[in-house]
Amino acid sequence: MQLKKAREIDETTHTGRPKIRQVTQGHRFDVELVRVTKSYNAKSKAVDDISLRIPRSSYCCLLGPSGCGKSTTLRMLAGHEEVTDGAILIQDTEITTLPPVDRGTSMMFQDYALFPHLSALDNVAFSLKVRKVSKAERDRQAREYLELVQMDHLANRLPNELSGGQQQRVALARSLITRPKVLLLDEPLSALDPFLRTRMRAELKRIQKELGITFVHVTHSQEEAMALSDIMVVMNDAKIMQAGPAREVFETPANAFVARFIGGHNVLMSEGREVSVRADACRIGAMPGMRGASGTVTMVEYKGPFVQVSMTSDTGDDLTATMTDAEYFAAAPQIGDTVAVSWDPKAEHVLS
Amino acid sequence: MRVPPRVASWLQVAPMALVFTTMVLIPLGIITVVSFLDYDFARVFPEIYLGSWTDALTSPLTLSLYLTVFKFLLITLAITFVVGFWLAYFLVFHVESTGWRMGLLAAAAIPFWTPGPIRMVSWVPLLGKEGLVNKALMNAGITEAPLDWLLYSEFSVILAYCNLLTLAMLGPITHSMAKIPRSLIQAAQDAGAREWQIVRDVVLPLCKPGIAIGAIFIITAVLGDFFMIKIMSGGQINTPANAIATELAAFQYPPAAAKSVMLLVIVVVLITGLLRVVDIRKELQR
């Protein structure tokens, strides 16, 4: 089985990339959305004319506030929601109107959606059972996928005898056993505690790299999206605001919404233009040759290696400066102090 | 005034405990005692007499009465389960608007709107020898003579039970089914399951508690019924409950009491057995 080989190779290729992939090669994009619209009635659109191409074997995060259309987009990809207008392609094949099972997608649900009356093993083997695979064979394969998610030791437990994180691993194995071209994850980490969330995040990335398939992951956490994404898609108000590698999105946000939503940026007016300036490019204190503003400190948050100082500028904008703890404690402004903030004009990024 | 929590708990259970004790436990104690007493045509004597029990336990009539009622019970359970499950599935998974779903569920309760006797009487012009069904069948040339088993027969008894009791199955099954998260169905679809496979492998197992609760309603209703069977069979078919009613009418309290206790024990055994197979606590929580 290819999966097995992929695992063996992964163990020997800490430096290189695994050479054996689950998917066939030859196409450029795993997912293409072509002018996709979803409307429930004439007035409101849940998704409004979005187009997106996700390159082969990418980790793609759909990021946005609640109600922005990211989950609807995911459900349309899965085939759980009808597309009002536009087309969806998976590996160069149009699947816009196909039923879920014929799309080559598999969904991992937010509530995991494990069958409560079936053991972990039977949950994972379910798709093989409905395809009439023999019991011995489907149990063998299911065990292999449980091993992939490190759950083989709890194969006979019922879902309610497993912790949230364990249920999630079983749900992941159940989604992967259908050998999808694209795995869809609907806010998979939101129900986990912060510690587990970070661990599971690494696990998801590992499995995606190992299998070489595309993951489309819906989240409202920019931190999660930045940590995972090869391609990050920021959505707001039924539209895509910006799509690109996480670094590109962070360094050159397309507009004020993106700059504010992904955080770590100040959005302000400079010489009549709207610009974003990274919070870690701002310094407390006036400096020659720098652009600046003055404001009142509203909050000081000590974060260990760095300190985050929030201010309200004289023009009423919110400003944040992130500095190393050494820099902060050199002056140590307190809440209520009036301070000057300055930044290099080159750090300004013009927003559209 | 503040009531300590312990006292408050006792106060909360008190009304139900009072009703249960006075209306159920005490009468049950009394009939159990009465079943061991001697009697003649008009009175009960305070003397121990085991005849009521030996009669009830050894008479071949008892066996035949129970065989009759279990036949009705099994047929009614089978039909109400099939119809109830089918309707519930339609209501929960195929009716999209919640308003329509509630409306249709309420419509299923229409048989309860009319009093029993009226409903029974109203079936005479439909199912009787000169009734609409027979006339239609003869006019269509399907039958030569009127069918006499449409009314006052086992058929009409089962028809009446199913008409009335399907709701008892439909309600709990709908409740169980409505609680199945949609994502479970979608996950099954993703896995490639066809609709009948989803029904068999996901919906049916998760409805077991609802089916069990419906079955409990129907077991108690059918085993305890003496009215509908009397009307719908035209007094031709007897069941244990019917026999008890006949003896009560003849003031033969001790044998009636013995048979009542026996019937109660059988009902309790059946329900206990059912609850051992299906865990209905799942249905009661949340």
Boltz contact constraints between the chains, C-beta under 6 A:
constraints:
  - contact:
      token1: [A, 80]
      token2: [B, 186]
      max_distance: 6.0
  - contact:
      token1: [A, 100]
      token2: [B, 189]
      max_distance: 6.0
  - contact:
      token1: [A, 100]
      token2: [B, 190]
      max_distance: 6.0
  - contact:
      token1: [A, 101]
      token2: [B, 192]
      max_distance: 6.0
  - contact:
      token1: [A, 106]
      token2: [B, 190]
      max_distance: 6.0
  - contact:
      token1: [A, 107]
      token2: [B, 190]
      max_distance: 6.0
  - contact:
      token1: [A, 109]
      token2: [B, 183]
      max_distance: 6.0
  - contact:
      token1: [A, 111]
      token2: [B, 183]
      max_distance: 6.0
  - contact:
      token1: [A, 113]
      token2: [B, 183]
      max_distance: 6.0
  - contact:
      token1: [A, 113]
      token2: [B, 184]
      max_distance: 6.0
  - contact:
      token1: [A, 113]
      token2: [B, 187]
      max_distance: 6.0
  - contact:
      token1: [A, 117]
      token2: [B, 205]
      max_distance: 6.0
  - contact:
      token1: [A, 126]
      token2: [B, 191]
      max_distance: 6.0
  - contact:
      token1: [A, 127]
      token2: [B, 191]
      max_distance: 6.0
  - contact:
      token1: [A, 127]
      token2: [B, 192]
      max_distance: 6.0
  - contact:
      token1: [A, 130]
      token2: [B, 191]
      max_distance: 6.0
  - contact:
      token1: [A, 130]
      token2: [B, 192]
      max_distance: 6.0
  - contact:
      token1: [A, 130]
      token2: [B, 193]
      max_distance: 6.0
  - contact:
      token1: [A, 130]
      token2: [B, 197]
      max_distance: 6.0
